[in-house]
Amino acid sequence: MTVTPDRPLADVRIVSLAVNLPGPLAASRLVSMGASVTKVEPPAGDALREVAPDWYQELTAGQEVVRLDLKNPSDRAELEQRLSSADVLLTSMRPSALDRLGLVESAQRHGLALVQIVGCGGDRIEEPGHDLTYQAVAGTVLPPTLPLVPVVDLLGAERAVSAVLAGLMRLNRGEAGPLLQVVLCDVAFDAGAAVRHGLTGPGKILGGALPSYGIYATADGHVAVGALEPHFASRLSAAVGGNREELSGKFATESSSYWEALGRSLDIPVVAVRDPRTVGAHRRTDL
């Protein structure tokens, strides 16, 4: 297979044992870069298929999906055969589970880059967790509201992609069986930097302190206004209003689509707040 700029990983073979979100998100991204991915699921399959079947189909597109019981000797042997021709093993199990299955040794024996997605590091590496708990510890949750976006899972997936690329580089330098960990607690900590440094959160610069940066009710919904820079703020002031009272009153007089069109015509960041259930009708470039 020919490696091209839009398929830089066209000669890379990846076996993924990672289920739920960060791993499948990373695998999907790697496929888009040309990698060949085999997704190995447990006998019951990936729970994501049950709770979000359409997303599951998106994330597994272009992959070979097989179900193996790794406690069964014949299935374990089949996995071993697949690993023998792979370059990378991607996992999201606890390290103790990897050890019980002998997967660390397998990766080393076959000279694979092993990328482990784990919850926390150090003494907490065996603790269970999910995006919600990682965000809660990092201070990016405002109780009692649940996060609308699984930020840690998304960023963790991108770090897993970076780890795969780093692992491939180390293989190319002659290192045998490099091990790389993506620690989701660390991802959550970095994701919370804007909160820790006072940029976001209630009453902060990006949390409501500036009238030119916020969400306003319109005649039929809401608009998000991102006139943060002085030139945007001055245009917003001239066209709509300069303080929160003026902006609230004026935005309420017209539809969201009206204000979005006006923002485009005047080069001001103003967009309609969309229902997440309808966003799928738009192409990514429309958003």
Helices and strands as residue ranges (DSSP letters): E 13-16, H 22-32, E 36-41, H 47-51, H 53-60, E 64-67, H 73-83, E 88-91, H 95-101, H 103-109, E 113-118, G 122-124, H 131-138, H 151-172, E 179-183, H 184-191, H 193-196, I 205-209, E 213-217, E 222-226, H 230-239, H 244-251, H 256-266, E 270-272, G 279-281, G 284-286
